[in-house]
Amino acid sequence: MLRFTVPVSIAVHDWVDHRVEQFADRQDRGQATAEYVLLMLGAAAVALLVLAWATKSTKIGSLLNKVIDSLIAKVT
């Protein structure tokens, strides 16, 4: 009886370990997805704030004009 019980016990233990690892992997993937979504929402919020500031300000236009003027001056 002992000869049969030990291999079965080892097999069950290995199967349980494998299932626990699979479950942990799924949880980590879900967590990574949630973190990615939160990161994207934060980036979108910052982009909207910058866009709102840029539409109310003339600083972006003047910056681009200075860059273009500088490039034209270097070429000519």
Rosetta constraint file for C-alpha pairs under 8 A:
AtomPair CA 1 CA 5 HARMONIC 6.29 0.50
AtomPair CA 2 CA 6 HARMONIC 6.24 0.50
AtomPair CA 3 CA 7 HARMONIC 7.14 0.50
AtomPair CA 4 CA 8 HARMONIC 6.43 0.50
AtomPair CA 5 CA 9 HARMONIC 5.92 0.50
AtomPair CA 6 CA 10 HARMONIC 6.18 0.50
AtomPair CA 7 CA 11 HARMONIC 6.06 0.50
AtomPair CA 8 CA 12 HARMONIC 6.06 0.50
AtomPair CA 9 CA 13 HARMONIC 6.06 0.50
AtomPair CA 10 CA 14 HARMONIC 6.12 0.50
AtomPair CA 11 CA 15 HARMONIC 6.13 0.50
AtomPair CA 12 CA 16 HARMONIC 6.11 0.50
AtomPair CA 13 CA 17 HARMONIC 6.17 0.50
AtomPair CA 14 CA 18 HARMONIC 6.15 0.50
AtomPair CA 15 CA 19 HARMONIC 6.26 0.50
AtomPair CA 16 CA 20 HARMONIC 6.13 0.50
AtomPair CA 17 CA 21 HARMONIC 6.21 0.50
AtomPair CA 18 CA 22 HARMONIC 6.27 0.50
AtomPair CA 19 CA 23 HARMONIC 6.17 0.50
AtomPair CA 20 CA 24 HARMONIC 6.12 0.50
AtomPair CA 21 CA 25 HARMONIC 6.14 0.50
AtomPair CA 22 CA 26 HARMONIC 6.35 0.50
AtomPair CA 23 CA 27 HARMONIC 6.31 0.50
AtomPair CA 24 CA 28 HARMONIC 6.21 0.50
AtomPair CA 25 CA 29 HARMONIC 6.21 0.50
AtomPair CA 26 CA 30 HARMONIC 6.25 0.50
AtomPair CA 27 CA 31 HARMONIC 6.17 0.50
AtomPair CA 28 CA 32 HARMONIC 6.08 0.50
AtomPair CA 29 CA 33 HARMONIC 6.16 0.50
AtomPair CA 30 CA 34 HARMONIC 6.22 0.50
AtomPair CA 31 CA 35 HARMONIC 6.14 0.50
AtomPair CA 32 CA 36 HARMONIC 6.07 0.50
AtomPair CA 33 CA 37 HARMONIC 6.21 0.50
AtomPair CA 34 CA 38 HARMONIC 6.25 0.50
AtomPair CA 35 CA 39 HARMONIC 6.11 0.50
AtomPair CA 36 CA 40 HARMONIC 6.16 0.50
AtomPair CA 37 CA 41 HARMONIC 6.15 0.50
AtomPair CA 38 CA 42 HARMONIC 6.16 0.50
AtomPair CA 39 CA 43 HARMONIC 6.19 0.50
AtomPair CA 40 CA 44 HARMONIC 6.07 0.50
AtomPair CA 41 CA 45 HARMONIC 6.16 0.50
AtomPair CA 42 CA 46 HARMONIC 6.30 0.50
AtomPair CA 43 CA 47 HARMONIC 6.11 0.50
AtomPair CA 44 CA 48 HARMONIC 6.13 0.50
AtomPair CA 45 CA 49 HARMONIC 6.27 0.50
AtomPair CA 46 CA 50 HARMONIC 6.22 0.50
AtomPair CA 47 CA 51 HARMONIC 6.03 0.50
AtomPair CA 48 CA 52 HARMONIC 6.02 0.50
AtomPair CA 49 CA 53 HARMONIC 6.17 0.50
AtomPair CA 50 CA 54 HARMONIC 5.98 0.50
AtomPair CA 51 CA 55 HARMONIC 6.17 0.50
AtomPair CA 52 CA 56 HARMONIC 6.53 0.50
AtomPair CA 53 CA 57 HARMONIC 6.13 0.50
AtomPair CA 54 CA 58 HARMONIC 7.16 0.50
AtomPair CA 54 CA 59 HARMONIC 7.39 0.50
AtomPair CA 54 CA 60 HARMONIC 6.34 0.50
AtomPair CA 58 CA 62 HARMONIC 6.30 0.50
AtomPair CA 59 CA 63 HARMONIC 5.99 0.50
AtomPair CA 60 CA 64 HARMONIC 6.21 0.50
AtomPair CA 61 CA 65 HARMONIC 6.14 0.50
AtomPair CA 62 CA 66 HARMONIC 6.16 0.50
AtomPair CA 63 CA 67 HARMONIC 6.29 0.50
AtomPair CA 64 CA 68 HARMONIC 6.13 0.50
AtomPair CA 65 CA 69 HARMONIC 5.97 0.50
AtomPair CA 66 CA 70 HARMONIC 6.00 0.50
AtomPair CA 67 CA 71 HARMONIC 6.23 0.50
AtomPair CA 68 CA 72 HARMONIC 6.14 0.50
AtomPair CA 69 CA 73 HARMONIC 6.09 0.50
AtomPair CA 70 CA 74 HARMONIC 6.30 0.50
AtomPair CA 71 CA 75 HARMONIC 6.29 0.50
AtomPair CA 72 CA 76 HARMONIC 6.17 0.50
